Amino acid sequence: MATRLQNPAIVLNCQTAGIGVVHALNQAGVDIVTVEHNWPPLVRFGRYSRFPKLHYSYWPSRGESLIDSLLKLSERFDGKGVLFPSTDDDLEALIDARDRLSDRFHVPAAEHIGLRIFQKNWQYELAERTGVPTPRHQRFLAGETPDTRGFRFPLILKPSSRQMTSANRIFRLRLLENEDELERSLEDIACNYAGRTFQVAENIPGEPDQLYTVGSYSNRDGRVLRSYTGRKITQYPYYYGMASVAESVPLPSHVVENARALLEVEKFHGISQVEFKYDVRDGLYKLLEINGRSWHWIKLAAFSGINLPLIQYYDLTDDPRLADVLAVPQVDSRFYVNEYHVRLNRMPSERAVIRELSSRKTQISAADDDGEWRLSLAFRTAAVVKSLRRKVYGDYSIEHPFGGG
């Protein structure tokens, strides 16, 4: 009879962020379980990794939910599982079901914050209270006309929240190039998204390499135990997407302290990514968003010495090895490549960047690890499938609704 797991780390719906968590926890030999819904099978990458002790699937098409599946899974281990959501949908489900889960699972989210963590307007109000710079912006309800006098185009229009409980899902963002596009977009959301809250903001100029991350873990008391710093270099899609190439770099201390202030003033709990963009016009690092879970390239942080998933696991299981993990310094001679996104971008300049970085830093790949050939094959296959799908259907996560570039 197989030995029952004790206090396993449970990684949910492993896309790239989830694989990063799996590889980070595997550095210390933590018992890992992946829980993933069955469709689409290819991009639920956890089932292709050789490191988890158990792969558990559920079938939404049969009425099975993530929460029900977790409760069934709890019969198969002892102690209390530590949950690692890697998508917003999963984090939202955990927050909603905290009362059902808390006896058998550590839910890494602050109960008093709840679903506000997804709301861009709430995040920017928090920045205003703590004195953290933000892009020039206005909050408004669909049907209202925000005061954008003096704003510099292009503008970014975003819903305050895209979470599932906010009626129907909605676009991620719209890039608006001029006043005419703004007016027509305001008319559209007034007609189609009545009652929803939105934010319009200046688009800070600059390439993806001006996007900086402070990744942290905050304990149950809302205190930041450790932070990592890095930046994107390229991404997919190129201007508004997820990292293709990123690197570990130091950041000015005041930027790290600004991230800490945002998290500690509201006593955030769990892994977070606070993303800033450097504005060359005034020399300020301005808040873009707070991501309340493991972010896409968290693997780089772990392989640069700041193993946030392991820190969370040791903290929530009261493991005495926590102090040793917290003491590890950050190593900046690492960079990250998501081969999946590089294949989708198909940019010679991006490949040139990778060659240049390889001459002075150690590459950390999203999928590659010791013996992970099945996972690497799944990444390559998924890139081919998505590339074909993109040619046929386009990419609608970012809208240029009125002829924008």
N, C-alpha and C positions, 0 to 999 in steps of 0.2 A: 504494500500500500504506500502510495506517495506521501512524503512528509508534508504536513499542512504548513502553509506559509504563515509567518508571524509579522504583523504590522507591514504589509506590503505597500510599496509605492504603486499607485494605480494611475496610469497615464491614459487619458481619454482621447479617442478619435485622432490618432497620430497622423497629422499632416507633418509638415517640416518642423514646426515648433515642437511637436510631440516627440519626434525622433531625436531632436536635440536634447530633450529631457531624458529620454531613454539612454542615450550615449553618455550624458553627464552622470546619471545615477550608476551606470555600469562601471564607471571608474572606481567606485568603492564597493562593487559587488552587492548592491542593494537588490533585494527580491522585487522584481518588477512584474506587474500585470498590465496588459493593455486591454481596454474595453472600447470596442469600435462597432458602429453600425455597419451592416453588411453591404451598403450600396452608397456610392459607386465603389467597387472593390479595389480598383487599382490604386487610388490615392489614399486609402486607409493603410498607410505604410507600416504601421506597427506590426501587422501580421507577417511582414517579410523580414523583420529583424530577428536575429538569433538570440538576443539577450534576454527578453522577457521569459519568466518561468511559466506564464500562462497567457494565452490569447483568448479573450472572451468576446463573443459577438452577439449582437441583438438585431432584431428585424423590425424596423418601424412599419414595414408593409404588413406585418402581422399584428400590429397594435402594440409592439414592445417598445418601451421607452428607455432612455438612458437610466433614469432613476430606478425604475423597476428592476432593470438589469443589475444595477449596483447592489440593490437589496438582496437579490438572489445570489450574487457573487459573494456577499458577506457570509453566507453559509459555508464558504469554502476556505476561509482563513480564520486565524485567531488574532486577537488583539484589535487594533484600530487601523484601518487603511488610511494612507495619506494620498489625497486626491491632487492630481495635476491636470487641470483643464488646459487645453491648448487651442481652443477656439472660443470666440465670444458666446456662441450659442450654448456651448457646454457650461461655461462659467455662469451664464444666466440661469440655466437649468439647476445648477447646484445652489445658487443663491435662493431661488424660489423654493427648493425642496430641503433647505437646511434642517428644518425640524424633523423630517423623516430620516435624514442621513446622519445626524450628529452623534447618535449612540455608537455607530460602527465606523464612522469616517471622520477624519479631520477635513473640514471644508475651509480652504485657504482664502477667505474673504471676510471683510468686516461686516457684521450683521447690521450695524447702525448706518453704514453707507448704502448697502443693498444695491439696487439697480441704478442708483445715481452714478455709479462708476462708469457707465456707458454714455453718460450725457455730456456732450461737448460744452454745452452752456454752463453746466455745473462745474466742469473742470476749469473753465475760464473765469468763473466767479471766484473759485478757489485761488487762482493765480492773482486776481485783483486784490484779494484779502491778504495775500502773503507777499505782495510786491514783486511777483515774478513777471518779467516782460512777456507780452503776447503780441501777435500781429494785430494791427488795427482791425476791429471787428464790431459787429452789431448783432444782437439777438432779437428775434421777432417771431411772431406767430404767422402761419400761413394766412394770407389775406391782408396782412399789414404791409406797409411800405417802410423798410428800414431807412434810416438817415445815413446815406453813404456819401454825403457831400465831402469832397476833399479826398476820398479814397482813390487809390491808384490802381488802375486796371493792369493785368487781369485780376479778377476776384474769384474766390472759391466759395461756393454755396454748398453747405452741408446740412443734413438733418441733425438735430441735436442728438438723436439716438436712433439706431437702426435695429434695436433688439426686437426679438420675436413678439414680446408682449405688447408692443406698440402697434397694434393692428397689423396691416399688411407691411411686408418688407419694402424697403425704399432704396433709392439709389445711394451709392456711397458718397459721391460728390459731383458737382458740376463746375467746370472751368468756364468762366464768363469773360469774354475778351473786351466787351464794350457795353455802353449804357443800354443799347437796344437789346442785347442778349439778356441783360439783367432784368429789364422790364418784362420781356416775354417769359422768362423763367419764373418771375414772381406771379404772373398771371396763371401759369401752369400749376404751380404748387397751391395757389388759392383755390383752383378748381378741383384738384385731385388729392390734396393732402390737408383738407380742412381740419383745424385743431392741432396740427403738428407744429412743433417748435423747430426753428431753423437758426442757422448762424451764417452770416456773410462776412468774409474777411479778405484783407489784402493777401495776395499771393506773394510771399517773400521771394525775391529773385535769387537765382543761384542753382547750381547743379546738385545732384543727389549727394555729392561729397560734402555738402554743408549741413547734412542731417546727422545730428549727434544724439547718442543714447546714454542715459544713466539708468542702468538696470539695477534693481535692489531687491532685497528680501526684508520685509517688516514682520516682526513677531506679533504674537497675539495681543500685546499691549500697545501695538502701533508704533514701536520703535524700530528704526532702520538698523539692522545688524551689519549689513555689508552692501557695498555698491560697486558696480562695474562701469567702466566708461569705454565707449567705442563710437565708431561712425560708419554709416553706409558710404560706399564709393559708387556703386551702380545699383540699379534695381530694375525689377520687371513688374509692370510696365515702367519705362525709364523714368518718367517724371513723378508718377503717383502710384507707387507699387511697393513690393516687398524686396528685400535685399537679394541681389545677385552676388555682389562682392562687398565685404565689409572688413573693417580692421579694428583691432584694439589700439586705442590711443588714450593718452592722458587728456583731461579737460581742466580748464581753470577751476580752482577750488570753489569759487562762488557759484558756478553752474551746478556742481554736485550738491552744494548746500541749498540751492534753490529747489532742486529735486527733493532733497530731504525735507525741506519745509513744507512742500506740497503734500507729501505723504504723511508727515507726522502731525500736522495741524488737524487733520481729520482722522488720525489713528488708523490709517490703512493697514490691512493685513494681507500677507502673501507676497508672491513675486510680482514685480511691476516693471514696466518700461516707461520712463518719462522721456519723451522725444522732443528735442529742440532743433530749431534751424537758426544758423548764424546769419544775421542780416548785415551784410557788408556796408549798408548805407549808414548805419549808426553804431556798428560794432557790438550789438547785443545778441545774446542767445535767447531766442523767443520760443515759448512753449507752443508746441503743436498739439500734443495730446498725451494723456496718461492711459497707458494700456494696462489693465488690471490683471494680467496673467503673463505666462511665459510668452515671450515674443519670438518672432520667426527665427532669428539667428542666435538664440540663447546658448546654443552649443559653443559658440566662439568664446563667450564669457567663461564657461566651465573649463575649456581647454586653454584659457589664458590665466587660470588660477583662481577665478572667482566662480565657484561651483554653486550657483544659487539654488538649483534643485536639491543638491545634497544638503545645503545649509537649511533649507525648508524641512527636508526629511529629518535631519538630526534634531532640529529645534522641536518639531511637533512630536517626535518620539522620545524626547528627553535623553538623547544619546550623548554621553560625555565627550565624544569625539568632536562635538560642535566647536569647541574652543580652538582646536587645531586647524579645522577647516577655515574658520574665520581669520586666522592669522596668516594664511597664505597670501603673499603679495601678488598683485596683478603683473603679468608678463605681457609686454606690448609687442613682442616679436612674433605675433600670430595674425593671420588673416583668414577670412572665411570665403568659401566659394560654394554657391548653390548651383551645382551642375545642371539641375532641372531648369532653373531660370536662365542660365547662360545659354543653354540650347534654345530656349524660346526667344531670347533677345536676338541671337545670331548677329552680334555686333563685333566686327574685327577690332574696334577700339577697346572693347571690354576684354577681349582675349589678350590684347597688348598690355592692358593694366595688370592682368593676372600674371603674365610673364615678368613684368617689372617687379611686382610685389614678391614673386617667387625668388628673385635674386637676393632679397634681403630679409624675408620673413618666412615662417613655416606655414604652409597651407593646411587649413582645417576644412574638410569637405563636409557638406550637409549629410550625405548618405554614407560615404566611405568610412569604414572603421574595421577593426580586426575581424576578418572573415565575413563581412556583410555583403557578399556578392549578390544574394537574392534582392536585398534592398537596393543596391546600386542598379541592378537590372530593372527593378520596378520604377525607379526614378527616370531612367532613360526612356522606358516605354511610355510613362505618363507624359513626358515632355513631347514625344512624337504625337501622341493622341491629342494633347491640348493644342499643339501647333496646328494640327489639321482642323480641329474644332474652331480655333480662332479664325482661320481662313474662311470658314463657312459662315460662322455666326457673329464674328467680331467680339470685342471685349466691351461689355456694357457696365462694368463697375465704375468707370469714369465716363461721364457724359459730356460731349460737346454738342448740346442739343440744337443749336441754331447755327451750325456751320463753323464752329470753332476748330482750331487746328489739331 
